[in-house]
Amino acid sequence: MSYQRIACLSTEAVPAVLGDQLHEIKSADILSPGPGAITEGLAQLERLVLQWAHDDATQT
């Protein structure tokens, strides 16, 4: 994954970088008009949030 967009930030300022928690969702899946943002983008976001919650629960 390319980190070009956050290259100007210090890694200390971005906990997601330190925790290797950067994920990409294609802009076509979340920014397109119509139901595509819901059917494609929301499903991807749900998977990421569920994975994050699962990882967080197993670490505590």
N, C-alpha and C positions, 0 to 999 in steps of 0.2 A: 504494500500500500504506500502511496506517496503522501508525504507529510508536508507538501509544499505550502498548503494554506496556513499551517501553523508554524512554519519555519521562523517567522518573525517573533514568536513568543518564546519565552523561557520555559523549559520543560518543568521547572518548579511551579509555574503558574497553571499548568494543565495536568491535573491528576490523572486524567484519562490516558495521557501519553505515558506517564510513569507506570500505570497499571495495565498497559497494553490493551486498552478498552476502546480503541477507535474502530468504528465500523462504518462502512459505506452503504448507503442506500441510493440507488441510481435516481437522479433527478426526474427522469421520465416516470418513475414509479410513484413519486410523491408530489410532483408539481404539475402534472398534466391535468387539464380540466376534465370533468366528468367522473365517472365511478372508478377509474383506474387508480386514483390516489387512495381510495378506500380499499378496493379489492387487492391491490398489489402492495402499496406502501404501508398500509396499516398492518397487514399480515407480517411484513418484515419487521416493523417496529415491535409488534407483539412478541415475535421470536427473540429479539434482542433483549427486551425487558424481562421476559421469562427466564432467559439464560442468565442475565445479570442477577435476578432475584434468587435463582437456584444457586449460583456461585456464592452470593453473599450469605445465604443461609448455611451453606456447607462450611464456610470459613469461620462462622461464629459458634 
